[in-house]
Amino acid sequence: MISNDWQRHFVDQENLERDSIGKKQTYSQESCKSLLLQLCELNLDETELTGKCDAEVSKDEFNHEWEK
């Protein structure tokens, strides 16, 4: 039994994280445009993309996703 709200918060967070593993997150086209504009204002190091696996996207892949 969870004794207080503080503990309940962390148990709920853990359950949410466990439930979201493996699920693909989707965004509206408007939110993607907004995010892209924000990313365009950052230099490459600030985006932290250089440290992520499979961060490279070809021009064709980008255009295909953008047109969805």
PQR file of N, CA, C, O and H, with PARSE charges and radii, in Angstrom:
ATOM      1  N   MET A   1       0.846  -1.184   0.000 -0.4000 1.5000
ATOM      2  CA  MET A   1       0.000   0.000   0.000 -0.0000 2.0000
ATOM      3  C   MET A   1       0.890   1.245   0.000  0.5500 1.7000
ATOM      4  O   MET A   1       1.882   1.305   0.727 -0.5500 1.4000
ATOM      5  N   ILE A   2       0.534   2.224  -0.810 -0.4000 1.5000
ATOM      6  CA  ILE A   2       1.319   3.454  -0.908 -0.0000 2.0000
ATOM      7  C   ILE A   2       0.891   4.386   0.212  0.5500 1.7000
ATOM      8  O   ILE A   2      -0.290   4.693   0.379 -0.5500 1.4000
ATOM      9  H   ILE A   2      -0.272   2.174  -1.401  0.4000 1.0000
ATOM     10  N   SER A   3       1.894   4.831   0.981 -0.4000 1.5000
ATOM     11  CA  SER A   3       1.559   5.565   2.202 -0.0000 2.0000
ATOM     12  C   SER A   3       1.365   7.060   2.019  0.5500 1.7000
ATOM     13  O   SER A   3       0.689   7.690   2.833 -0.5500 1.4000
ATOM     14  H   SER A   3       2.853   4.582   0.846  0.4000 1.0000
ATOM     15  N   ASN A   4       1.934   7.645   0.979 -0.4000 1.5000
ATOM     16  CA  ASN A   4       1.749   9.089   0.826 -0.0000 2.0000
ATOM     17  C   ASN A   4       1.806   9.505  -0.638  0.5500 1.7000
ATOM     18  O   ASN A   4       2.157   8.718  -1.517 -0.5500 1.4000
ATOM     19  H   ASN A   4       2.483   7.134   0.318  0.4000 1.0000
ATOM     20  N   ASP A   5       1.451  10.765  -0.872 -0.4000 1.5000
ATOM     21  CA  ASP A   5       1.402  11.284  -2.243 -0.0000 2.0000
ATOM     22  C   ASP A   5       2.771  11.289  -2.905  0.5500 1.7000
ATOM     23  O   ASP A   5       2.880  11.071  -4.112 -0.5500 1.4000
ATOM     24  H   ASP A   5       1.166  11.405  -0.158  0.4000 1.0000
ATOM     25  N   TRP A   6       3.817  11.538  -2.120 -0.4000 1.5000
ATOM     26  CA  TRP A   6       5.168  11.599  -2.674 -0.0000 2.0000
ATOM     27  C   TRP A   6       5.542  10.251  -3.285  0.5500 1.7000
ATOM     28  O   TRP A   6       6.042  10.194  -4.409 -0.5500 1.4000
ATOM     29  H   TRP A   6       3.728  11.716  -1.140  0.4000 1.0000
ATOM     30  N   GLN A   7       5.303   9.177  -2.552 -0.4000 1.5000
ATOM     31  CA  GLN A   7       5.598   7.844  -3.072 -0.0000 2.0000
ATOM     32  C   GLN A   7       4.691   7.507  -4.251  0.5500 1.7000
ATOM     33  O   GLN A   7       5.144   6.913  -5.230 -0.5500 1.4000
ATOM     34  H   GLN A   7       4.897   9.224  -1.640  0.4000 1.0000
ATOM     35  N   ARG A   8       3.430   7.875  -4.167 -0.4000 1.5000
ATOM     36  CA  ARG A   8       2.470   7.593  -5.232 -0.0000 2.0000
ATOM     37  C   ARG A   8       2.925   8.242  -6.540  0.5500 1.7000
ATOM     38  O   ARG A   8       2.793   7.648  -7.610 -0.5500 1.4000
ATOM     39  H   ARG A   8       3.062   8.357  -3.372  0.4000 1.0000
ATOM     40  N   HIS A   9       3.461   9.463  -6.450 -0.4000 1.5000
ATOM     41  CA  HIS A   9       3.940  10.168  -7.639 -0.0000 2.0000
ATOM     42  C   HIS A   9       4.982   9.326  -8.383  0.5500 1.7000
ATOM     43  O   HIS A   9       4.902   9.164  -9.600 -0.5500 1.4000
ATOM     44  H   HIS A   9       3.568   9.946  -5.581  0.4000 1.0000
ATOM     45  N   PHE A  10       5.958   8.792  -7.641 -0.4000 1.5000
ATOM     46  CA  PHE A  10       7.023   8.033  -8.283 -0.0000 2.0000
ATOM     47  C   PHE A  10       6.548   6.680  -8.792  0.5500 1.7000
ATOM     48  O   PHE A  10       7.030   6.207  -9.822 -0.5500 1.4000
ATOM     49  H   PHE A  10       6.022   8.924  -6.651  0.4000 1.0000
ATOM     50  N   VAL A  11       5.637   6.066  -8.110 -0.4000 1.5000
ATOM     51  CA  VAL A  11       5.068   4.805  -8.589 -0.0000 2.0000
ATOM     52  C   VAL A  11       4.285   5.062  -9.872  0.5500 1.7000
ATOM     53  O   VAL A  11       4.396   4.292 -10.826 -0.5500 1.4000
ATOM     54  H   VAL A  11       5.245   6.450  -7.274  0.4000 1.0000
ATOM     55  N   ASP A  12       3.498   6.133  -9.907 -0.4000 1.5000
ATOM     56  CA  ASP A  12       2.741   6.482 -11.112 -0.0000 2.0000
ATOM     57  C   ASP A  12       3.681   6.792 -12.273  0.5500 1.7000
ATOM     58  O   ASP A  12       3.426   6.365 -13.399 -0.5500 1.4000
ATOM     59  H   ASP A  12       3.409   6.759  -9.132  0.4000 1.0000
ATOM     60  N   GLN A  13       4.778   7.539 -12.015 -0.4000 1.5000
ATOM     61  CA  GLN A  13       5.755   7.861 -13.057 -0.0000 2.0000
ATOM     62  C   GLN A  13       6.364   6.584 -13.619  0.5500 1.7000
ATOM     63  O   GLN A  13       6.490   6.426 -14.834 -0.5500 1.4000
ATOM     64  H   GLN A  13       4.985   7.886 -11.100  0.4000 1.0000
ATOM     65  N   GLU A  14       6.735   5.684 -12.735 -0.4000 1.5000
ATOM     66  CA  GLU A  14       7.339   4.421 -13.166 -0.0000 2.0000
ATOM     67  C   GLU A  14       6.369   3.633 -14.040  0.5500 1.7000
ATOM     68  O   GLU A  14       6.773   3.056 -15.049 -0.5500 1.4000
ATOM     69  H   GLU A  14       6.632   5.812 -11.749  0.4000 1.0000
ATOM     70  N   ASN A  15       5.109   3.605 -13.666 -0.4000 1.5000
ATOM     71  CA  ASN A  15       4.106   2.895 -14.461 -0.0000 2.0000
ATOM     72  C   ASN A  15       3.914   3.548 -15.823  0.5500 1.7000
ATOM     73  O   ASN A  15       3.774   2.850 -16.827 -0.5500 1.4000
ATOM     74  H   ASN A  15       4.781   4.074 -12.846  0.4000 1.0000
ATOM     75  N   LEU A  16       3.904   4.877 -15.870 -0.4000 1.5000
ATOM     76  CA  LEU A  16       3.767   5.582 -17.147 -0.0000 2.0000
ATOM     77  C   LEU A  16       4.945   5.277 -18.057  0.5500 1.7000
ATOM     78  O   LEU A  16       4.768   5.022 -19.248 -0.5500 1.4000
ATOM     79  H   LEU A  16       4.018   5.444 -15.055  0.4000 1.0000
ATOM     80  N   GLU A  17       6.160   5.305 -17.487 -0.4000 1.5000
ATOM     81  CA  GLU A  17       7.346   5.025 -18.289 -0.0000 2.0000
ATOM     82  C   GLU A  17       7.324   3.593 -18.799  0.5500 1.7000
ATOM     83  O   GLU A  17       7.667   3.341 -19.954 -0.5500 1.4000
ATOM     84  H   GLU A  17       6.303   5.512 -16.520  0.4000 1.0000
ATOM     85  N   ARG A  18       6.932   2.670 -17.965 -0.4000 1.5000
ATOM     86  CA  ARG A  18       6.868   1.265 -18.363 -0.0000 2.0000
ATOM     87  C   ARG A  18       5.841   1.091 -19.483  0.5500 1.7000
ATOM     88  O   ARG A  18       6.080   0.343 -20.431 -0.5500 1.4000
ATOM     89  H   ARG A  18       6.653   2.875 -17.027  0.4000 1.0000
ATOM     90  N   ASP A  19       4.707   1.774 -19.378 -0.4000 1.5000
ATOM     91  CA  ASP A  19       3.655   1.665 -20.392 -0.0000 2.0000
ATOM     92  C   ASP A  19       4.064   2.291 -21.721  0.5500 1.7000
ATOM     93  O   ASP A  19       3.601   1.858 -22.777 -0.5500 1.4000
ATOM     94  H   ASP A  19       4.514   2.382 -18.608  0.4000 1.0000
ATOM     95  N   SER A  20       4.932   3.313 -21.680 -0.4000 1.5000
ATOM     96  CA  SER A  20       5.283   4.026 -22.905 -0.0000 2.0000
ATOM     97  C   SER A  20       6.450   3.390 -23.652  0.5500 1.7000
ATOM     98  O   SER A  20       6.731   3.776 -24.786 -0.5500 1.4000
ATOM     99  H   SER A  20       5.307   3.665 -20.823  0.4000 1.0000
ATOM    100  N   ILE A  21       7.134   2.425 -23.043 -0.4000 1.5000
ATOM    101  CA  ILE A  21       8.268   1.780 -23.701 -0.0000 2.0000
ATOM    102  C   ILE A  21       7.772   1.050 -24.949  0.5500 1.7000
ATOM    103  O   ILE A  21       6.825   0.266 -24.890 -0.5500 1.4000
ATOM    104  H   ILE A  21       6.906   2.111 -22.122  0.4000 1.0000
ATOM    105  N   GLY A  22       8.423   1.320 -26.069 -0.4000 1.5000
ATOM    106  CA  GLY A  22       8.074   0.650 -27.311 -0.0000 2.0000
ATOM    107  C   GLY A  22       6.948   1.302 -28.089  0.5500 1.7000
ATOM    108  O   GLY A  22       6.645   0.873 -29.203 -0.5500 1.4000
ATOM    109  H   GLY A  22       9.193   1.957 -26.116  0.4000 1.0000
ATOM    110  N   LYS A  23       6.321   2.328 -27.530 -0.4000 1.5000
ATOM    111  CA  LYS A  23       5.246   3.005 -28.252 -0.0000 2.0000
ATOM    112  C   LYS A  23       5.835   4.161 -29.049  0.5500 1.7000
ATOM    113  O   LYS A  23       6.712   4.879 -28.569 -0.5500 1.4000
ATOM    114  H   LYS A  23       6.567   2.675 -26.626  0.4000 1.0000
ATOM    115  N   LYS A  24       5.350   4.329 -30.251 -0.4000 1.5000
ATOM    116  CA  LYS A  24       5.821   5.404 -31.111 -0.0000 2.0000
ATOM    117  C   LYS A  24       5.056   6.677 -30.766  0.5500 1.7000
ATOM    118  O   LYS A  24       3.826   6.690 -30.729 -0.5500 1.4000
ATOM    119  H   LYS A  24       4.637   3.746 -30.641  0.4000 1.0000
ATOM    120  N   GLN A  25       5.809   7.744 -30.514 -0.4000 1.5000
ATOM    121  CA  GLN A  25       5.169   9.007 -30.179 -0.0000 2.0000
ATOM    122  C   GLN A  25       4.855   9.744 -31.479  0.5500 1.7000
ATOM    123  O   GLN A  25       5.683   9.783 -32.389 -0.5500 1.4000
ATOM    124  H   GLN A  25       6.809   7.733 -30.544  0.4000 1.0000
ATOM    125  N   THR A  26       3.668  10.325 -31.565 -0.4000 1.5000
ATOM    126  CA  THR A  26       3.277  11.041 -32.775 -0.0000 2.0000
ATOM    127  C   THR A  26       3.056  12.517 -32.463  0.5500 1.7000
ATOM    128  O   THR A  26       2.677  12.887 -31.352 -0.5500 1.4000
ATOM    129  H   THR A  26       2.996  10.294 -30.826  0.4000 1.0000
ATOM    130  N   TYR A  27       3.301  13.341 -33.460 -0.4000 1.5000
ATOM    131  CA  TYR A  27       3.149  14.780 -33.315 -0.0000 2.0000
ATOM    132  C   TYR A  27       2.345  15.313 -34.491  0.5500 1.7000
ATOM    133  O   TYR A  27       2.365  14.739 -35.579 -0.5500 1.4000
ATOM    134  H   TYR A  27       3.609  13.041 -34.363  0.4000 1.0000
ATOM    135  N   SER A  28       1.643  16.408 -34.267 -0.4000 1.5000
ATOM    136  CA  SER A  28       0.925  17.040 -35.366 -0.0000 2.0000
ATOM    137  C   SER A  28       1.933  17.734 -36.277  0.5500 1.7000
ATOM    138  O   SER A  28       3.062  18.010 -35.869 -0.5500 1.4000
ATOM    139  H   SER A  28       1.627  16.874 -33.383  0.4000 1.0000
ATOM    140  N   GLN A  29       1.524  18.011 -37.500 -0.4000 1.5000
ATOM    141  CA  GLN A  29       2.419  18.680 -38.442 -0.0000 2.0000
ATOM    142  C   GLN A  29       2.798  20.060 -37.911  0.5500 1.7000
ATOM    143  O   GLN A  29       3.936  20.498 -38.082 -0.5500 1.4000
ATOM    144  H   GLN A  29       0.607  17.786 -37.831  0.4000 1.0000
ATOM    145  N   GLU A  30       1.861  20.740 -37.272 -0.4000 1.5000
ATOM    146  CA  GLU A  30       2.142  22.072 -36.724 -0.0000 2.0000
ATOM    147  C   GLU A  30       3.201  22.006 -35.630  0.5500 1.7000
ATOM    148  O   GLU A  30       4.106  22.839 -35.588 -0.5500 1.4000
ATOM    149  H   GLU A  30       0.937  20.384 -37.133  0.4000 1.0000
ATOM    150  N   SER A  31       3.091  21.021 -34.747 -0.4000 1.5000
ATOM    151  CA  SER A  31       4.089  20.914 -33.684 -0.0000 2.0000
ATOM    152  C   SER A  31       5.448  20.513 -34.255  0.5500 1.7000
ATOM    153  O   SER A  31       6.482  20.913 -33.721 -0.5500 1.4000
ATOM    154  H   SER A  31       2.355  20.344 -34.781  0.4000 1.0000
ATOM    155  N   CYS A  32       5.457  19.725 -35.337 -0.4000 1.5000
ATOM    156  CA  CYS A  32       6.719  19.365 -35.992 -0.0000 2.0000
ATOM    157  C   CYS A  32       7.381  20.599 -36.596  0.5500 1.7000
ATOM    158  O   CYS A  32       8.593  20.782 -36.478 -0.5500 1.4000
ATOM    159  H   CYS A  32       4.617  19.400 -35.771  0.4000 1.0000
ATOM    160  N   LYS A  33       6.585  21.438 -37.238 -0.4000 1.5000
ATOM    161  CA  LYS A  33       7.136  22.667 -37.819 -0.0000 2.0000
ATOM    162  C   LYS A  33       7.705  23.561 -36.732  0.5500 1.7000
ATOM    163  O   LYS A  33       8.777  24.144 -36.893 -0.5500 1.4000
ATOM    164  H   LYS A  33       5.600  21.289 -37.334  0.4000 1.0000
ATOM    165  N   SER A  34       6.985  23.665 -35.626 -0.4000 1.5000
ATOM    166  CA  SER A  34       7.454  24.481 -34.510 -0.0000 2.0000
ATOM    167  C   SER A  34       8.764  23.939 -33.956  0.5500 1.7000
ATOM    168  O   SER A  34       9.697  24.699 -33.695 -0.5500 1.4000
ATOM    169  H   SER A  34       6.114  23.191 -35.495  0.4000 1.0000
ATOM    170  N   LEU A  35       8.830  22.627 -33.779 -0.4000 1.5000
ATOM    171  CA  LEU A  35      10.046  22.003 -33.269 -0.0000 2.0000
ATOM    172  C   LEU A  35      11.199  22.199 -34.243  0.5500 1.7000
ATOM    173  O   LEU A  35      12.322  22.492 -33.830 -0.5500 1.4000
ATOM    174  H   LEU A  35       8.073  22.010 -33.991  0.4000 1.0000
ATOM    175  N   LEU A  36      10.929  22.040 -35.526 -0.4000 1.5000
ATOM    176  CA  LEU A  36      11.966  22.217 -36.531 -0.0000 2.0000
ATOM    177  C   LEU A  36      12.509  23.639 -36.510  0.5500 1.7000
ATOM    178  O   LEU A  36      13.720  23.846 -36.597 -0.5500 1.4000
ATOM    179  H   LEU A  36      10.017  21.802 -35.861  0.4000 1.0000
ATOM    180  N   LEU A  37      11.619  24.614 -36.396 -0.4000 1.5000
ATOM    181  CA  LEU A  37      12.073  26.000 -36.325 -0.0000 2.0000
ATOM    182  C   LEU A  37      12.949  26.230 -35.101  0.5500 1.7000
ATOM    183  O   LEU A  37      13.942  26.954 -35.174 -0.5500 1.4000
ATOM    184  H   LEU A  37      10.636  24.446 -36.325  0.4000 1.0000
ATOM    185  N   GLN A  38      12.588  25.625 -33.988 -0.4000 1.5000
ATOM    186  CA  GLN A  38      13.409  25.749 -32.784 -0.0000 2.0000
ATOM    187  C   GLN A  38      14.768  25.088 -32.994  0.5500 1.7000
ATOM    188  O   GLN A  38      15.793  25.630 -32.581 -0.5500 1.4000
ATOM    189  H   GLN A  38      11.781  25.037 -33.929  0.4000 1.0000
ATOM    190  N   LEU A  39      14.779  23.919 -33.635 -0.4000 1.5000
ATOM    191  CA  LEU A  39      16.037  23.224 -33.877 -0.0000 2.0000
ATOM    192  C   LEU A  39      16.925  23.990 -34.844  0.5500 1.7000
ATOM    193  O   LEU A  39      18.149  23.960 -34.723 -0.5500 1.4000
ATOM    194  H   LEU A  39      13.946  23.479 -33.970  0.4000 1.0000
ATOM    195  N   CYS A  40      16.313  24.678 -35.805 -0.4000 1.5000
ATOM    196  CA  CYS A  40      17.091  25.440 -36.773 -0.0000 2.0000
ATOM    197  C   CYS A  40      17.851  26.580 -36.108  0.5500 1.7000
ATOM    198  O   CYS A  40      18.856  27.055 -36.638 -0.5500 1.4000
ATOM    199  H   CYS A  40      15.318  24.703 -35.903  0.4000 1.0000
ATOM    200  N   GLU A  41      17.377  27.012 -34.959 -0.4000 1.5000
ATOM    201  CA  GLU A  41      18.041  28.092 -34.243 -0.0000 2.0000
ATOM    202  C   GLU A  41      19.217  27.593 -33.413  0.5500 1.7000
ATOM    203  O   GLU A  41      19.968  28.396 -32.858 -0.5500 1.4000
ATOM    204  H   GLU A  41      16.561  26.626 -34.528  0.4000 1.0000
ATOM    205  N   LEU A  42      19.383  26.281 -33.322 -0.4000 1.5000
ATOM    206  CA  LEU A  42      20.468  25.690 -32.544 -0.0000 2.0000
ATOM    207  C   LEU A  42      21.600  25.268 -33.467  0.5500 1.7000
ATOM    208  O   LEU A  42      21.373  24.898 -34.618 -0.5500 1.4000
ATOM    209  H   LEU A  42      18.774  25.629 -33.773  0.4000 1.0000
ATOM    210  N   ASN A  43      22.837  25.329 -32.942 -0.4000 1.5000
ATOM    211  CA  ASN A  43      23.917  24.755 -33.733 -0.0000 2.0000
ATOM    212  C   ASN A  43      23.893  23.243 -33.534  0.5500 1.7000
ATOM    213  O   ASN A  43      23.187  22.745 -32.657 -0.5500 1.4000
ATOM    214  H   ASN A  43      23.022  25.630 -32.006  0.4000 1.0000
ATOM    215  N   LEU A  44      24.646  22.523 -34.327 -0.4000 1.5000
ATOM    216  CA  LEU A  44      24.583  21.065 -34.315 -0.0000 2.0000
ATOM    217  C   LEU A  44      24.895  20.480 -32.941  0.5500 1.7000
ATOM    218  O   LEU A  44      24.227  19.541 -32.506 -0.5500 1.4000
ATOM    219  H   LEU A  44      25.220  22.928 -35.039  0.4000 1.0000
ATOM    220  N   ASP A  45      25.887  21.014 -32.260 -0.4000 1.5000
ATOM    221  CA  ASP A  45      26.230  20.492 -30.932 -0.0000 2.0000
ATOM    222  C   ASP A  45      25.099  20.705 -29.932  0.5500 1.7000
ATOM    223  O   ASP A  45      24.870  19.859 -29.067 -0.5500 1.4000
ATOM    224  H   ASP A  45      26.429  21.777 -32.614  0.4000 1.0000
ATOM    225  N   GLU A  46      24.397  21.818 -30.041 -0.4000 1.5000
ATOM    226  CA  GLU A  46      23.294  22.103 -29.115 -0.0000 2.0000
ATOM    227  C   GLU A  46      22.117  21.148 -29.314  0.5500 1.7000
ATOM    228  O   GLU A  46      21.359  20.903 -28.376 -0.5500 1.4000
ATOM    229  H   GLU A  46      24.583  22.505 -30.744  0.4000 1.0000
ATOM    230  N   THR A  47      21.958  20.612 -30.512 -0.4000 1.5000
ATOM    231  CA  THR A  47      20.861  19.673 -30.752 -0.0000 2.0000
ATOM    232  C   THR A  47      21.128  18.310 -30.130  0.5500 1.7000
ATOM    233  O   THR A  47      20.200  17.528 -29.927 -0.5500 1.4000
ATOM    234  H   THR A  47      22.574  20.811 -31.274  0.4000 1.0000
ATOM    235  N   GLU A  48      22.387  18.022 -29.826 -0.4000 1.5000
ATOM    236  CA  GLU A  48      22.829  16.734 -29.271 -0.0000 2.0000
ATOM    237  C   GLU A  48      22.574  15.571 -30.225  0.5500 1.7000
ATOM    238  O   GLU A  48      22.604  14.413 -29.809 -0.5500 1.4000
ATOM    239  H   GLU A  48      23.141  18.658 -29.991  0.4000 1.0000
ATOM    240  N   LEU A  49      22.325  15.865 -31.489 -0.4000 1.5000
ATOM    241  CA  LEU A  49      22.073  14.803 -32.464 -0.0000 2.0000
ATOM    242  C   LEU A  49      23.337  14.026 -32.809  0.5500 1.7000
ATOM    243  O   LEU A  49      23.258  12.860 -33.197 -0.5500 1.4000
ATOM    244  H   LEU A  49      22.300  16.806 -31.827  0.4000 1.0000
ATOM    245  N   THR A  50      24.496  14.655 -32.673 -0.4000 1.5000
ATOM    246  CA  THR A  50      25.734  13.968 -33.035 -0.0000 2.0000
ATOM    247  C   THR A  50      26.028  12.794 -32.117  0.5500 1.7000
ATOM    248  O   THR A  50      26.787  11.900 -32.491 -0.5500 1.4000
ATOM    249  H   THR A  50      24.560  15.601 -32.358  0.4000 1.0000
ATOM    250  N   GLY A  51      25.450  12.775 -30.935 -0.4000 1.5000
ATOM    251  CA  GLY A  51      25.682  11.685 -30.000 -0.0000 2.0000
ATOM    252  C   GLY A  51      24.613  10.617 -30.028  0.5500 1.7000
ATOM    253  O   GLY A  51      24.643   9.693 -29.215 -0.5500 1.4000
ATOM    254  H   GLY A  51      24.833  13.501 -30.631  0.4000 1.0000
ATOM    255  N   LYS A  52      23.668  10.723 -30.945 -0.4000 1.5000
ATOM    256  CA  LYS A  52      22.556   9.763 -30.982 -0.0000 2.0000
ATOM    257  C   LYS A  52      22.712   8.808 -32.154  0.5500 1.7000
ATOM    258  O   LYS A  52      23.094   9.204 -33.255 -0.5500 1.4000
ATOM    259  H   LYS A  52      23.643  11.474 -31.605  0.4000 1.0000
ATOM    260  N   CYS A  53      22.409   7.549 -31.896 -0.4000 1.5000
ATOM    261  CA  CYS A  53      22.441   6.524 -32.936 -0.0000 2.0000
ATOM    262  C   CYS A  53      21.341   6.797 -33.963  0.5500 1.7000
ATOM    263  O   CYS A  53      20.234   7.189 -33.594 -0.5500 1.4000
ATOM    264  H   CYS A  53      22.098   7.228 -31.001  0.4000 1.0000
ATOM    265  N   ASP A  54      21.633   6.596 -35.220 -0.4000 1.5000
ATOM    266  CA  ASP A  54      20.640   6.746 -36.292 -0.0000 2.0000
ATOM    267  C   ASP A  54      20.036   8.141 -36.350  0.5500 1.7000
ATOM    268  O   ASP A  54      18.862   8.294 -36.686 -0.5500 1.4000
ATOM    269  H   ASP A  54      22.532   6.277 -35.520  0.4000 1.0000
ATOM    270  N   ALA A  55      20.829   9.164 -36.025 -0.4000 1.5000
ATOM    271  CA  ALA A  55      20.323  10.532 -36.047 -0.0000 2.0000
ATOM    272  C   ALA A  55      20.332  11.112 -37.460  0.5500 1.7000
ATOM    273  O   ALA A  55      19.681  12.124 -37.721 -0.5500 1.4000
ATOM    274  H   ALA A  55      21.783   9.040 -35.751  0.4000 1.0000
ATOM    275  N   GLU A  56      21.066  10.478 -38.366 -0.4000 1.5000
ATOM    276  CA  GLU A  56      21.154  11.008 -39.721 -0.0000 2.0000
ATOM    277  C   GLU A  56      19.887  10.685 -40.504  0.5500 1.7000
ATOM    278  O   GLU A  56      19.368   9.570 -40.449 -0.5500 1.4000
ATOM    279  H   GLU A  56      21.595   9.656 -38.153  0.4000 1.0000
ATOM    280  N   VAL A  57      19.404  11.683 -41.232 -0.4000 1.5000
ATOM    281  CA  VAL A  57      18.214  11.526 -42.062 -0.0000 2.0000
ATOM    282  C   VAL A  57      18.559  12.075 -43.438  0.5500 1.7000
ATOM    283  O   VAL A  57      19.045  13.198 -43.564 -0.5500 1.4000
ATOM    284  H   VAL A  57      19.826  12.588 -41.277  0.4000 1.0000
ATOM    285  N   SER A  58      18.306  11.281 -44.459 -0.4000 1.5000
ATOM    286  CA  SER A  58      18.589  11.753 -45.814 -0.0000 2.0000
ATOM    287  C   SER A  58      17.562  12.812 -46.214  0.5500 1.7000
ATOM    288  O   SER A  58      16.500  12.934 -45.603 -0.5500 1.4000
ATOM    289  H   SER A  58      17.911  10.368 -44.357  0.4000 1.0000
ATOM    290  N   LYS A  59      17.898  13.563 -47.238 -0.4000 1.5000
ATOM    291  CA  LYS A  59      16.992  14.602 -47.732 -0.0000 2.0000
ATOM    292  C   LYS A  59      15.660  13.993 -48.167  0.5500 1.7000
ATOM    293  O   LYS A  59      14.598  14.543 -47.879 -0.5500 1.4000
ATOM    294  H   LYS A  59      18.760  13.465 -47.734  0.4000 1.0000
ATOM    295  N   ASP A  60      15.721  12.854 -48.861 -0.4000 1.5000
ATOM    296  CA  ASP A  60      14.492  12.189 -49.312 -0.0000 2.0000
ATOM    297  C   ASP A  60      13.642  11.709 -48.138  0.5500 1.7000
ATOM    298  O   ASP A  60      12.419  11.852 -48.157 -0.5500 1.4000
ATOM    299  H   ASP A  60      16.584  12.407 -49.095  0.4000 1.0000
ATOM    300  N   GLU A  61      14.290  11.133 -47.107 -0.4000 1.5000
ATOM    301  CA  GLU A  61      13.550  10.681 -45.923 -0.0000 2.0000
ATOM    302  C   GLU A  61      12.879  11.858 -45.225  0.5500 1.7000
ATOM    303  O   GLU A  61      11.728  11.770 -44.798 -0.5500 1.4000
ATOM    304  H   GLU A  61      15.283  11.016 -47.092  0.4000 1.0000
ATOM    305  N   PHE A  62      13.616  12.959 -45.115 -0.4000 1.5000
ATOM    306  CA  PHE A  62      13.070  14.147 -44.472 -0.0000 2.0000
ATOM    307  C   PHE A  62      11.851  14.652 -45.238  0.5500 1.7000
ATOM    308  O   PHE A  62      10.803  14.908 -44.646 -0.5500 1.4000
ATOM    309  H   PHE A  62      14.552  13.030 -45.462  0.4000 1.0000
ATOM    310  N   ASN A  63      11.989  14.793 -46.549 -0.4000 1.5000
ATOM    311  CA  ASN A  63      10.881  15.303 -47.362 -0.0000 2.0000
ATOM    312  C   ASN A  63       9.672  14.378 -47.307  0.5500 1.7000
ATOM    313  O   ASN A  63       8.533  14.843 -47.268 -0.5500 1.4000
ATOM    314  H   ASN A  63      12.841  14.584 -47.030  0.4000 1.0000
ATOM    315  N   HIS A  64       9.914  13.077 -47.303 -0.4000 1.5000
ATOM    316  CA  HIS A  64       8.812  12.112 -47.210 -0.0000 2.0000
ATOM    317  C   HIS A  64       8.049  12.296 -45.900  0.5500 1.7000
ATOM    318  O   HIS A  64       6.819  12.334 -45.903 -0.5500 1.4000
ATOM    319  H   HIS A  64      10.839  12.699 -47.334  0.4000 1.0000
ATOM    320  N   GLU A  65       8.762  12.411 -44.789 -0.4000 1.5000
ATOM    321  CA  GLU A  65       8.115  12.595 -43.487 -0.0000 2.0000
ATOM    322  C   GLU A  65       7.436  13.959 -43.400  0.5500 1.7000
ATOM    323  O   GLU A  65       6.357  14.085 -42.821 -0.5500 1.4000
ATOM    324  H   GLU A  65       9.762  12.380 -44.787  0.4000 1.0000
ATOM    325  N   TRP A  66       8.062  14.963 -43.969 -0.4000 1.5000
ATOM    326  CA  TRP A  66       7.521  16.327 -43.899 -0.0000 2.0000
ATOM    327  C   TRP A  66       6.193  16.427 -44.633  0.5500 1.7000
ATOM    328  O   TRP A  66       5.299  17.161 -44.211 -0.5500 1.4000
ATOM    329  H   TRP A  66       8.938  14.861 -44.439  0.4000 1.0000
ATOM    330  N   GLU A  67       6.064  15.691 -45.729 -0.4000 1.5000
ATOM    331  CA  GLU A  67       4.852  15.750 -46.546 -0.0000 2.0000
ATOM    332  C   GLU A  67       3.677  14.978 -45.952  0.5500 1.7000
ATOM    333  O   GLU A  67       2.543  15.143 -46.402 -0.5500 1.4000
ATOM    334  H   GLU A  67       6.790  15.094 -46.072  0.4000 1.0000
ATOM    335  N   LYS A  68       3.931  14.138 -44.948 -0.4000 1.5000
ATOM    336  CA  LYS A  68       2.842  13.353 -44.339 -0.0000 2.0000
ATOM    337  C   LYS A  68       1.800  14.233 -43.704  0.5500 1.7000
ATOM    338  O   LYS A  68       0.821  13.731 -43.151 -0.5500 1.4000
ATOM    339  H   LYS A  68       4.853  14.004 -44.582  0.4000 1.0000
TER
END
